[in-house]
Amino acid sequence: MHTIRRLDLGYFVRPASEVGGPEPRVEPVLAYLVRGPQGLLLFDTGIGAGSPETEAHYRPVRRPLPEALAAAGVSVSDVDLVVNCHLHFDHCGGNPLFAGTPVLVQSNELATARRGDYTIDALVDFPGAVYRELDGETEIWPGVRVLPTPGHTDGHQSMLVERLGDCTVLLAGQAYDFATEYGQALLARRAAREGVAAPLPGYRAWLDRVAEHAPRRVLFAHDHAVWEPA
């Protein structure tokens, strides 16, 4: 029903102070192009240009979004819909290229972004910005469903895509940073449901809703690894 193509939009260096270890960590920035009968959808748009302080802190290396789209055989003008998992600068950096194109975001995420000290203002309220604000789970196209996945931010959202028959893919964004973290959370949920005695690690409540859809693949914004069930 739908095809999904991953786009490499660069990387940044997260300082050691933010990763809880002795060394910094280099993290990819990944977006996803979804094609279906209703058109072409882009999930996240890459790294925006920050202040000199932000640039020095994260040392981003960007792959221009038009270049990444061209490698996939499309152009900016071919994109019918943009979905941002959240509005931090490394996920909505290419949004100003889509003046007039609907951008789907949770209403509480947009409200937070507009309060300042959260992201880069010019990436949110750019000329020609058209937002479709969502309040909770929403089927945006047949077989494509946005699902609130709070944690990294209160308004974070992921996207379930029916790919082939009952093969559902979850575009998780930054709901979890890594496939291993997601897998560990699923095991914690399983242990809790099977009555393993406490203490157990916690897990995010929205995993119950994801489990109802039983995705066969889960893809992330900052991890090349793909989670698949055993």
Long-range contacts (C-beta under 8 A, 24 or more apart in sequence): 1-36, 1-37, 1-143, 1-162, 1-163, 1-164, 1-165, 2-34, 2-35, 2-36, 2-143, 2-144, 2-161, 2-162, 2-163, 3-34, 3-35, 3-36, 3-163, 4-32, 4-33, 4-34, 4-161, 4-163, 4-169, 4-171, 4-219, 5-32, 5-33, 5-35, 5-72, 6-30, 6-31, 6-32, 6-33, 6-219, 7-31, 7-32, 7-33, 7-65, 7-68, 7-69, 7-71, 7-72, 8-63, 8-68, 9-44, 9-45, 9-46, 9-47, 9-62, 9-63, 9-65, 9-68, 9-93, 9-94, 10-46, 10-47, 10-60, 10-61, 10-62, 10-63, 11-60, 11-61, 12-47, 12-58, 12-59, 12-60, 12-61, 12-90, 13-58, 13-59, 14-58, 15-57, 15-58, 27-177, 27-222, 28-222, 28-223, 28-224, 29-60, 29-90, 29-91, 29-221, 29-222, 30-219, 30-220, 30-221, 30-222, 30-223, 30-224, 31-65, 31-68, 31-221, 32-171, 32-219, 33-69, 33-72, 33-74, 34-144, 34-159, 34-161, 34-171, 36-141, 36-143, 36-144, 37-142, 38-80, 38-141, 38-142, 38-144, 39-80, 39-81, 40-74, 40-78, 40-79, 40-80, 40-81, 41-79, 41-80, 41-81, 41-82, 41-83, 41-141, 41-144, 42-79, 42-81, 42-82, 42-83, 43-83, 43-84, 43-85, 43-159, 43-171, 43-173, 44-83, 44-84, 44-85, 44-91, 44-92, 44-173, 44-221, 45-82, 45-84, 45-91, 45-92, 45-93, 45-94, 45-95, 45-97, 45-98, 46-90, 46-91, 46-93, 46-94, 47-89, 47-90, 47-93, 48-89, 48-90, 48-92, 48-93, 48-94, 48-95, 48-120, 48-122, 48-123, 49-93, 49-120, 50-89, 50-120, 51-120, 54-89, 54-120, 58-90, 60-90, 62-93, 65-93, 65-94, 65-97, 66-97, 81-140, 83-140, 83-146, 83-157, 83-159, 84-109, 85-149, 85-156, 85-157, 85-158, 85-159, 85-171, 85-172, 85-173, 85-174, 85-175, 85-221, 86-152, 86-153, 86-155, 86-156, 86-157, 86-173, 86-174, 87-112, 87-113, 87-118, 87-119, 87-123, 87-124, 87-155, 88-118, 88-119, 88-153, 88-174, 89-119, 89-120, 89-123, 91-173, 91-174, 91-221, 92-119, 92-123, 92-124, 93-123, 95-123, 95-124, 95-126, 95-129, 96-122, 96-123, 96-126, 96-127, 96-129, 99-126, 99-127, 99-128, 99-129, 99-130, 100-128, 100-130, 101-130, 102-130, 102-131, 102-132, 103-129, 103-130, 103-131, 103-132, 104-131, 104-132, 104-134, 104-140, 104-146, 105-131, 105-132, 105-133, 105-134, 105-155, 105-157, 106-133, 106-134, 106-135, 106-136, 106-148, 106-155, 106-156, 106-157, 107-133, 107-134, 107-135, 107-155, 108-154, 108-155, 109-153, 109-154, 109-155, 109-156, 109-157, 110-155, 111-155, 112-153, 112-154, 112-155, 137-209, 145-213, 147-206, 147-209, 147-210, 148-206, 149-173, 149-175, 149-204, 149-206, 149-210, 150-204, 150-206, 151-175, 151-176, 151-204, 152-177, 158-210, 160-210, 160-213, 160-215, 167-216, 167-217, 168-213, 168-214, 168-215, 168-216, 169-215, 169-216, 169-217, 169-218, 169-219, 170-210, 170-213, 170-215, 170-217, 170-218, 170-219, 171-219, 172-218, 172-219, 172-220, 172-221, 173-220, 173-221, 174-220, 174-221, 174-222, 175-204, 175-206, 176-220, 177-220, 177-222, 177-223, 178-220, 178-222, 178-223, 178-225, 179-218, 179-220, 179-223, 179-225, 179-226, 179-227, 180-225, 182-218, 182-220, 182-227, 183-227
